[in-house]
Amino acid sequence: MEESKEYIETGILELYVLGQLKPHEQKEVEDMAARFPEIRAEIAAIEVAMEKYAFSHAIQPDVNLEKQIFDKIAAGNSSQPVTVTEKPVSEPMQGKIVPLHDEKYESTIRGLKYSLVACVALLVISTFALYSAHRKLNQAHQQIASLSIDNEKFAATVNYIKSENKDLQEIAAISSDPTWKTVKLAGTNISPRANMLVYWHKKGQHVMVDNTKMALPQNDTSHQYQLWAIVKGKPVDLGVFDAQTKPAKLLLTMKEVGDAQAFAVTLEKRGGNVSPTMEKMVVIGAVSI
């Protein structure tokens, strides 16, 4: 509906009725008329209006005009002009008579042409303004998205620094607290250079792994390291962890244990095992008394 209304308001239908359009423009109007009944109705209304305009300005020849013409012919080369008496048409005639040089008619056509030119100019300006606004809006969206990503990265960095600082303070507190035992785990035959530190608080039964003092071979996605406490000669599961070159946390909290003679780490399938695979023991360390 909006499309047909805007098309009617361009003034192109008046030019179509007057026969002032190029062939491809005429075809465009006919295609639009085939699509929209309101455009067909508008064309019919314009034709009726043009017909009424023609009737109102038509001139009917005087009944004596024919005799005057033949008298002129019979008189030969006479310099006297033939006087033609005009009288207005009282009733509509069957034929359409459109004056070729009517000032009101030409003024109307000029007005329509000027209106059409103004509409086209306004359309061009509006299209350019819309394109410019759309481009600026896209640029603003991109800047907002970039700022959002930067803000997320900054927030993640701040959180990491806070967490890292907290872990460092906790490591310092553990090292200076005599109720915490520091257990050094050394490499076995399958990985002689491996080593790590475990902090154990016997009374509180807390067990922590120091990620900053860990030197274990990088495990793949199918395996994990599993920490064991040796309690009265039997292994007790204390949980699994990954060896990371850039650990997310400096301290890893493991499962609690109240008694232990030693700690050991084996390489197991991801998720851990119910009992240690002894041939895959990487490090082991005894608890000093």
C-alpha positions as CSV (number, residue, x, y, z in Angstrom):
1,M,0.0,0.0,0.0
2,E,2.8,2.4,0.9
3,E,4.6,1.6,-2.3
4,S,1.6,2.4,-4.5
5,K,0.8,5.6,-2.6
6,E,4.4,6.8,-3.0
7,Y,4.4,5.9,-6.7
8,I,1.2,7.9,-7.3
9,E,2.6,10.9,-5.5
10,T,5.6,11.1,-7.9
11,G,3.4,12.6,-10.6
12,I,4.4,10.1,-13.2
13,L,0.9,8.9,-13.8
14,E,-0.2,12.4,-15.1
15,L,2.8,12.3,-17.6
16,Y,1.7,8.8,-18.6
17,V,-1.8,9.9,-19.5
18,L,-0.4,12.9,-21.4
19,G,1.9,10.6,-23.4
20,Q,5.0,12.4,-22.1
21,L,7.0,9.3,-21.0
22,K,9.6,7.2,-22.7
23,P,8.7,3.6,-23.8
24,H,10.5,2.0,-20.8
25,E,8.8,4.5,-18.4
26,Q,5.4,3.7,-20.0
27,K,6.0,0.0,-19.5
28,E,7.0,0.6,-15.8
29,V,3.7,2.5,-15.2
30,E,1.7,-0.3,-16.9
31,D,3.5,-3.0,-14.8
32,M,2.7,-1.0,-11.6
33,A,-0.9,-0.6,-12.7
34,A,-1.1,-4.4,-13.3
35,R,0.2,-5.0,-9.7
36,F,-1.8,-2.3,-7.8
37,P,-5.6,-1.7,-8.4
38,E,-5.3,1.7,-6.8
39,I,-2.8,2.8,-9.5
40,R,-5.2,1.6,-12.2
41,A,-8.0,3.6,-10.5
42,E,-5.8,6.7,-10.3
43,I,-4.9,6.5,-14.0
44,A,-8.7,6.3,-14.9
45,A,-9.4,9.2,-12.6
46,I,-6.6,11.3,-14.3
47,E,-8.0,10.4,-17.8
48,V,-11.5,11.5,-16.7
49,A,-10.1,14.8,-15.3
50,M,-8.2,15.4,-18.5
51,E,-11.3,14.7,-20.6
52,K,-13.3,17.2,-18.6
53,Y,-10.6,19.8,-19.0
54,A,-10.7,19.3,-22.7
55,F,-14.4,19.6,-22.9
56,S,-14.4,22.8,-20.8
57,H,-11.9,24.5,-23.2
58,A,-13.2,23.1,-26.5
59,I,-14.4,25.4,-29.3
60,Q,-17.4,24.5,-31.6
61,P,-17.3,26.0,-35.1
62,D,-20.1,28.3,-36.1
63,V,-22.9,26.8,-38.2
64,N,-22.1,29.3,-41.0
65,L,-18.4,28.4,-41.2
66,E,-18.9,26.0,-44.1
67,K,-20.7,28.6,-46.2
68,Q,-18.1,31.2,-45.4
69,I,-15.3,28.9,-46.6
70,F,-17.1,28.1,-49.9
71,D,-17.9,31.8,-50.5
72,K,-14.2,32.5,-50.0
73,I,-13.2,29.9,-52.6
74,A,-15.8,31.2,-55.0
75,A,-14.5,34.8,-54.6
76,G,-11.1,33.8,-55.8
77,N,-8.0,35.7,-54.6
78,S,-9.6,38.1,-52.2
79,S,-7.6,39.9,-49.5
80,Q,-10.6,39.9,-47.2
81,P,-10.2,37.4,-44.4
82,V,-12.8,34.9,-43.5
83,T,-14.6,35.8,-40.3
84,V,-15.1,32.8,-38.0
85,T,-17.6,33.1,-35.3
86,E,-16.8,31.1,-32.1
87,K,-19.2,30.1,-29.5
88,P,-18.7,28.0,-26.4
89,V,-19.8,24.4,-26.4
90,S,-22.9,24.0,-24.2
91,E,-22.8,20.2,-24.1
92,P,-19.9,17.7,-24.2
93,M,-18.9,16.6,-27.7
94,Q,-18.1,13.0,-28.6
95,G,-14.5,13.6,-29.6
96,K,-11.6,14.8,-27.4
97,I,-10.2,18.2,-28.3
98,V,-7.1,19.3,-26.4
99,P,-5.8,22.9,-27.1
100,L,-2.2,22.9,-28.2
101,H,-1.3,26.3,-26.7
102,D,-3.3,26.8,-23.5
103,E,-1.5,28.7,-20.9
104,K,-3.3,27.0,-18.0
105,Y,-2.5,23.6,-19.5
106,E,1.2,24.4,-20.1
107,S,1.4,25.8,-16.5
108,T,0.0,22.6,-15.1
109,I,2.5,20.5,-17.1
110,R,5.4,22.7,-16.0
111,G,4.3,22.3,-12.4
112,L,4.2,18.5,-12.8
113,K,7.6,18.5,-14.3
114,Y,9.0,20.7,-11.5
115,S,7.4,18.5,-8.9
116,L,8.8,15.4,-10.5
117,V,12.3,16.9,-10.6
118,A,12.0,17.9,-6.9
119,C,10.8,14.4,-5.9
120,V,13.8,12.8,-7.7
121,A,16.2,15.3,-6.1
122,L,14.7,14.6,-2.7
123,L,14.9,10.9,-3.3
124,V,18.6,11.1,-4.2
125,I,19.4,13.2,-1.1
126,S,17.4,10.9,1.2
127,T,19.2,7.8,-0.3
128,F,22.6,9.4,0.3
129,A,21.7,10.5,3.8
130,L,20.3,7.0,4.6
131,Y,23.5,5.3,3.2
132,S,25.7,7.7,5.2
133,A,23.7,7.1,8.4
134,H,23.8,3.3,7.9
135,R,27.6,3.4,7.4
136,K,28.1,5.4,10.5
137,L,25.9,3.1,12.5
138,N,27.9,0.1,11.4
139,Q,31.1,1.8,12.4
140,A,29.6,2.6,15.8
141,H,28.5,-1.0,16.2
142,Q,32.0,-2.2,15.3
143,Q,33.6,0.2,17.8
144,I,31.2,-0.9,20.5
145,A,32.0,-4.6,19.8
146,S,35.7,-3.9,19.9
147,L,35.4,-1.9,23.2
148,S,33.3,-4.8,24.7
149,I,36.0,-7.3,23.7
150,D,38.8,-5.1,25.2
151,N,36.7,-4.7,28.3
152,E,36.2,-8.4,28.7
153,K,40.0,-9.0,28.2
154,F,40.8,-6.3,30.7
155,A,38.3,-7.8,33.3
156,A,39.8,-11.3,32.8
157,T,43.3,-9.9,33.3
158,V,42.3,-8.1,36.5
159,N,40.6,-11.2,37.8
160,Y,43.7,-13.3,37.0
161,I,46.0,-10.8,38.7
162,K,43.7,-10.8,41.8
163,S,43.6,-14.6,41.9
164,E,47.4,-14.8,41.4
165,N,48.1,-12.3,44.1
166,K,45.8,-14.2,46.5
167,D,47.6,-17.4,45.8
168,L,51.0,-15.8,46.3
169,Q,49.9,-14.5,49.6
170,E,48.7,-17.9,50.6
171,I,51.9,-19.6,49.5
172,A,53.9,-17.1,51.6
173,A,51.6,-17.7,54.6
174,I,52.0,-21.5,54.2
175,S,55.8,-21.3,53.9
176,S,56.0,-19.3,57.2
177,D,53.5,-21.4,59.1
178,P,55.1,-24.4,60.9
179,T,51.8,-26.3,61.0
180,W,52.1,-26.8,57.3
181,K,54.5,-29.4,56.0
182,T,56.3,-28.9,52.7
183,V,56.8,-32.3,50.9
184,K,59.2,-32.4,48.0
185,L,58.5,-35.0,45.3
186,A,61.4,-36.2,43.1
187,G,61.3,-37.9,39.7
188,T,61.4,-41.6,39.2
189,N,63.1,-43.7,36.6
190,I,60.5,-42.9,33.9
191,S,61.0,-39.2,34.4
192,P,64.2,-38.4,36.4
193,R,64.0,-34.6,36.1
194,A,60.4,-34.3,37.2
195,N,59.7,-32.7,40.6
196,M,57.0,-30.8,42.5
197,L,55.9,-29.5,45.9
198,V,53.0,-30.5,48.0
199,Y,51.8,-28.6,51.1
200,W,50.0,-30.6,53.8
201,H,48.3,-29.4,56.9
202,K,47.9,-32.5,59.1
203,K,45.6,-31.1,61.7
204,G,43.3,-29.4,59.1
205,Q,43.8,-32.3,56.6
206,H,44.4,-29.7,53.8
207,V,46.5,-30.7,50.8
208,M,47.7,-28.1,48.2
209,V,49.9,-28.5,45.1
210,D,52.2,-25.6,44.2
211,N,51.9,-25.0,40.5
212,T,54.8,-22.5,40.6
213,K,57.2,-25.3,41.7
214,M,56.0,-28.0,39.4
215,A,58.2,-29.6,36.7
216,L,56.2,-32.4,35.1
217,P,56.1,-33.5,31.5
218,Q,53.1,-32.0,29.7
219,N,50.2,-34.5,29.7
220,D,47.9,-34.9,26.6
221,T,44.1,-34.5,26.5
222,S,43.6,-38.3,27.1
223,H,45.6,-38.4,30.4
224,Q,45.9,-36.6,33.7
225,Y,48.2,-36.7,36.7
226,Q,46.7,-38.2,39.9
227,L,48.0,-37.4,43.4
228,W,48.1,-40.2,46.0
229,A,48.7,-40.2,49.7
230,I,50.4,-43.3,51.1
231,V,48.5,-44.1,54.3
232,K,49.7,-47.1,56.2
233,G,51.2,-48.6,53.1
234,K,48.0,-48.1,51.0
235,P,47.4,-45.5,48.3
236,V,44.6,-43.0,48.9
237,D,43.2,-40.9,46.0
238,L,43.7,-37.2,46.4
239,G,42.4,-36.1,43.0
240,V,43.6,-35.3,39.4
241,F,45.3,-32.3,37.8
242,D,47.0,-31.2,34.6
243,A,50.6,-30.0,34.1
244,Q,50.3,-26.6,32.5
245,T,53.0,-24.3,31.2
246,K,50.8,-21.3,32.1
247,P,48.7,-22.5,35.0
248,A,45.4,-20.7,35.7
249,K,45.9,-21.0,39.4
250,L,49.1,-21.0,41.4
251,L,47.7,-23.3,44.1
252,L,45.7,-26.4,43.4
253,T,43.4,-27.6,46.2
254,M,43.3,-31.4,46.4
255,K,41.3,-33.8,48.5
256,E,41.8,-33.9,52.3
257,V,43.8,-36.5,54.2
258,G,44.6,-36.7,57.9
259,D,47.5,-39.1,57.8
260,A,50.2,-39.7,55.3
261,Q,53.7,-41.2,55.2
262,A,54.4,-40.1,51.6
263,F,52.9,-38.6,48.5
264,A,53.2,-39.8,44.9
265,V,51.9,-38.9,41.4
266,T,51.1,-41.3,38.6
267,L,49.9,-40.6,35.0
268,E,46.4,-42.0,34.5
269,K,43.6,-41.9,32.0
270,R,41.6,-38.6,32.2
271,G,39.4,-38.5,35.2
272,G,41.7,-40.7,37.3
273,N,41.8,-44.3,38.4
274,V,40.7,-46.3,41.5
275,S,44.2,-47.5,42.1
276,P,47.6,-46.2,40.9
277,T,49.4,-47.5,37.9
278,M,52.8,-48.2,39.5
279,E,54.8,-48.4,36.2
280,K,53.6,-44.9,35.5
281,M,54.6,-43.3,38.7
282,V,56.3,-39.9,37.8
283,V,57.3,-38.5,41.2
284,I,57.3,-39.6,44.9
285,G,58.3,-38.0,48.2
286,A,58.2,-39.0,51.8
287,V,56.8,-36.8,54.6
288,S,59.5,-35.7,57.0
289,I,58.8,-36.3,60.7
